[in-house]
Amino acid sequence: MTKAITIVLKIKDWPQADRSAWDALFTKEVFFGDSGPLTHWSAGSHAKRRQGYGQWLSFLLRTMPECLSAPPAARVTKEGVRAFVEEGEERLAPMSVHNLVSDIYVVICAMAPETDWSWLNSVSKKLLKKAKRHSLPPPHDIAAGEVLRLAIDWIERHDGNARYASKTQAIRFRQGLMIAFLVSRPVRRRTLLATSLEDHLKVQTDGFHLYYEAKDIKTRKPFDFPLPEVLILYMQRYLDVHRPLLLQGKSNNALWINQYGDPITPDGFSRELPKVTKRVLGLELRPHAFRHIAATTIAEVDPEHANIIRDVLGHATLNMANKHYNRAKGISACNDYQDLIGALQKKAVKQGRT
């Protein structure tokens, strides 16, 4: 029976020429300074590009295996890339297809810098333009202020409630606090889960402040902000009461602790969050959804100041801000995101009492 070829070819299964060329890109030469051109890459960039290039090699192995005897650069042809894109478009979102072609472009430029790859760069740019037309998901049917109100309601409903065991209270307190944190300060999943008491969360006279170094942020730019005033007492109670209970005697600096006393993992968080938001908010949300909710809320309620989306989300450019503004142009209101969701939260509370 023939062994199936995986969509992503692992590096151990790459042709020898590709493995050697790849290794040379990351070889560090201590004495003569003749290091590979990509030694500066982060572990994340290394893994992403390796996976993308592995998909390219898998495609070649499945569709035109005879070409694998040629050097890596000789296989990257317009016809081959066109077929790769066509296959990708049958199973992937437009942005994912662009990312794969971008991976091929970046890697092959480094492997064969003497070759003119402008045509491949042009293909990548066209795919990116196409992807951007489809990349903005439909708005979620909930505003930031309502998310914050429901998250705090969830916290208060369970904290100190004798109907629930102390550990259950701690778990649900942490769940509500994470949702409130995410909608107030919509950092990416990686940054959220990397937050530690020692390196990031600092106590100040007026509450808490969060400091992230460039290595903690996708855009490689430092990012810092105060914890919203409305969350200060909840964060203090989490640190004083619920986090120690969740730790179960264990010791680590991670801010967010799971029910087993360990730091929450990316996979665990991604599995748990949709289930928790369904119970708390009435709809399933994934980590990145909070960033879209924040941007959409600003764009719809305060379009004149849509440029603050860049700062709230930690983006390097205004491209995403413009996308959300164009969706919601013509509607206007306040000018600061935290004041904005605070006002929306108070309004939601008032409506809930009438």
Buried (B, 14 or more C-beta within 10 A) or exposed (E): EEEEBEEBBEBEBBBEBBEEBBEBBBEEEEEEEEBBBBEEBEEEEBEBBBBBBBBBBBBBBBEBEEEBEBEBBEBBBEEBBEBBBEBBBEEBEBBBBBBBBBBBBBBBBBBBEEEEBEEBBEBBBEBBEBBBEEBBEEBBEBBBBBBBBBBBBBBEBBBEEEEBEEEEBBBBBBBBBBBBBBBBBBBBBEBBBBBBBEBBBBEEEEBBBBEBEEEBBBEEEEBEBBBBEBBBEBBBBBBEBBBBBBBEEEEEEBBBBBBEBBBBEEEBBEEBBBEBBEEBBEEBBEBEBBBBBBBBBBBBBBBEBBEBBBEBBBBEEEEBBBBBBEBBEEEEBBEBBBEBBBBBBEBBBEEEEE
